[in-house]
């Protein structure tokens, strides 16, 4: 039984590694496809002599899509609703009145969780009492394919000024990496989903972590799970990279011998 289990683990690990390889190959293929289409359609001319506002191949006509949207709330009003939800602490400051009854929170590793569980969590970990925070929101826009969704970015600055989980403030000044948020709305103007994701883990001083995970880690109180610590490549992924480097070195050596 132990041997069979080990074999399954090896197969699973190698399968995961190959999935990573397939992903890289797919990205490279997409880049080649885009380049080939650009060459076939003469977009070199577009890049060099057309106005910067001209669309490139495979770029959506966002204005047209939004104009054709049948969603009840127009884009300008939807952005205003999103900003209002943020002012209300995404339900924290208005007892969840701005949230739909079927609201869900779903981030990169947390969720989906429902409205009740979400409100309990933000009330339990009221980080506004522990940090003086400037969220620095920007880039609000409506998704042309999902016209009920508002996307925006944040570059959070925070100073640890209050007690956190019973420990005194450290005074540390934190800068979180760029985060991409979305707020989804129903046709009654209630927020039905919140999600956010780190866009660039090499920014800031919280180990590439965003949200509450970044704040906890930044002041030296990371939660005791791998998801609350900086990204670390798995053993399998490190071995895959090593094999790739050895393969490239071998090819270079063969090329030098042939020359």
Buried (B, 14 or more C-beta within 10 A) or exposed (E): EEEEEEEEEEEEBEEEBEEBEEEEEEEEEEEEEBEEEBEEEEBEEBEEEEEEEEEEEEEEEBEEBBEEBEBBBBBEEBBBBBBEBBEBBBBBEBEBEBBBEEBBBBBBEBBEBEBEEBBEEBEEBEBEEBBEBEBEBEEBBBBBEEBBBBBBBBBBBBBBBBEBEEEEBBEBEBBBBBBBBBBBBBEEBBBBBBBBBBBEBEBBBBBBBBBBBBBBBBBEBBEEEEEBBBEEEEEBBEBBEEEEEEEEEEEEEEEEEEE
